[in-house]
Amino acid sequence: MKELLDLSQLIEQGQSQKALTLTQQLVNSGLPSQTILNDGLIAGMAVVGEKMRNGDMYLPEVLQSAGAMKASLAILKPLLALEGTKSRGKILIGTVKGDMHDIGKNLVSIMLQGAGFEIVDIGCNADPQRFVSAIAEHAPEIVGLSAMLTTTMLNMKTTIDAIAGAGLRSKVKIIIGGAPVSQKFADEIGADGYSRDAVLAVDKVKQFMDRTS
Amino acid sequence: MNRRLEQALECERPDRIPFLPAIYEHKAWFIGETPSAVCRDPHLLTKALLAEYERVQPDALTIGIDVYNVEAEAIGCKVIYYEGENTSVPAIAPESVVFRGSEEVVSLKMPDPQKDGRMPLNLEVARNIMKVLGKEIPIRAALSGPFSLAAHLTGLENLFMLVFTRPNLVHELLDFASEVIKRYGQAFIELGCGVVVFDSQSSTELLSPLVYREFVLPRTRELIEYFHQQGVRNVPLIIGGNTTKMLDEYLETGANNVLCDARADVTEFLHKCSAARRAFRRNMDSTDFLTLSSEDIYHRTVDCLKESNGYPGFILGTVILPYGTPMTALDAVRSALQEYKHL
């Protein structure tokens, strides 16, 4: 359908106002919200992800696209709830204790939302207990830990240990990311996965969700 | 005077490859204090720098712990400090941005390096260190780059949005940031210090070369030229991440020493830096220095030194050492440096 292709292109180009108008027109035309979400918004963000992966798109442009996606999603959300549409999965994400950096975490959240996942973002400087409480409250399938500093990356292990200590480790998969961390570090601290960037984080989450579904 | 670093920066062969580990919060560990305590106390910061020199023997010392916060704090941003035994690194509170885009740039406070925030504290420390070590090794001030400072003032995501929605405003904000940095840097230069410009928020992992070229490059070039005019011959530009794709732009800034971070392509850096006759600092990935054996660190250092391929402008560095990195790790690096001098 041409209009859905147009919508995906508007999302990719970060044209919030035009995307919003078209989304409303598509809703008014009676098209199911799930179709608009999948073939318009998610399709547009998939192109954004691909361009990021190839180095053809950078953070400022991605934020523009995310802004367009969020504006259109706000129209669809109540309708999706009415239609009883389930998200592809719930991801809890936060930057670990002592670390105030949030750009990487936010980018991962944007790309996951753009791929149809539900995000619970507990913010920056989140101590291990905050992760534990949030897991107990929101029951996510996957937990993402972010750290940008070599000193704070050590708090990822403390957080994983606290999740295990609370008896919640088997209920979630844990993925880590951030400038100083690596797959080797993920293995050492007992994380289930590592992602180098936001695009790969979406791949990793999909991989884990496919295994659990 | 230890001229090892200066020689490498001039691409003349020093007696061995210079070593510049990235020691910021870890400085505090040398004297058994927390980063928050040390960065707010000139006596402790002086003591920590002297301890760093004594124990690590780097080929230059850089003043500062939380190097990206000082200018922003002096303008009005709030820094979160941690009390008690919490060894977290002080950071700008995200909600404390001082410029949202609706106000005029001229409304921002131009800080006085002698009066505002911790600028005078760092200048006092520079004075102290210059007295004791100024004739032994280069002492350098850590300065924010214009884009990183602007990111603190308005929030990184907001700055990215403004790049598209209000580019003229971003130009104005970057001009303001550059002026702040010039004045702060000038105050150190008057004490006889050198300067290092840190601008990791403008890394190619975040910004496209196109945006860098339009917004960041002109200010950075002007800033470096300004410091050259003030008599600082060597101005390093430190931008973390895999910056290989933007190396041409970085070299165009006029910095004579750029950072080749652990994930960057060292072959490309060797090729382009030698053609441009510039030095570069190759960072070892030291994130696992806390767990590796001395022997493994020694071998890893040798591997890293081999990457220099005999280039005289090669400097060995590390990514920022985590607070509490054991001395045995740094001893292993130094012993590899001594033994292998010019692999």
HADDOCK unambig.tbl for C-alpha pairs under 7 A between the chains (distance, minus, plus):
assign (segid A and resid 58 and name CA) (segid B and resid 206 and name CA) 6.07 0.50 0.50
assign (segid A and resid 58 and name CA) (segid B and resid 207 and name CA) 5.79 0.50 0.50
assign (segid A and resid 58 and name CA) (segid B and resid 208 and name CA) 5.71 0.50 0.50
assign (segid A and resid 59 and name CA) (segid B and resid 206 and name CA) 5.32 0.50 0.50
assign (segid A and resid 59 and name CA) (segid B and resid 207 and name CA) 6.36 0.50 0.50
assign (segid A and resid 60 and name CA) (segid B and resid 160 and name CA) 4.73 0.50 0.50
assign (segid A and resid 60 and name CA) (segid B and resid 161 and name CA) 6.24 0.50 0.50
assign (segid A and resid 64 and name CA) (segid B and resid 161 and name CA) 6.92 0.50 0.50
assign (segid A and resid 98 and name CA) (segid B and resid 88 and name CA) 4.93 0.50 0.50
assign (segid A and resid 98 and name CA) (segid B and resid 89 and name CA) 6.75 0.50 0.50
assign (segid A and resid 100 and name CA) (segid B and resid 91 and name CA) 6.47 0.50 0.50
assign (segid A and resid 150 and name CA) (segid B and resid 287 and name CA) 6.16 0.50 0.50
assign (segid A and resid 150 and name CA) (segid B and resid 320 and name CA) 6.43 0.50 0.50
assign (segid A and resid 150 and name CA) (segid B and resid 321 and name CA) 6.64 0.50 0.50
assign (segid A and resid 150 and name CA) (segid B and resid 322 and name CA) 5.04 0.50 0.50
assign (segid A and resid 151 and name CA) (segid B and resid 322 and name CA) 4.26 0.50 0.50
assign (segid A and resid 151 and name CA) (segid B and resid 323 and name CA) 5.68 0.50 0.50
assign (segid A and resid 180 and name CA) (segid B and resid 287 and name CA) 6.68 0.50 0.50
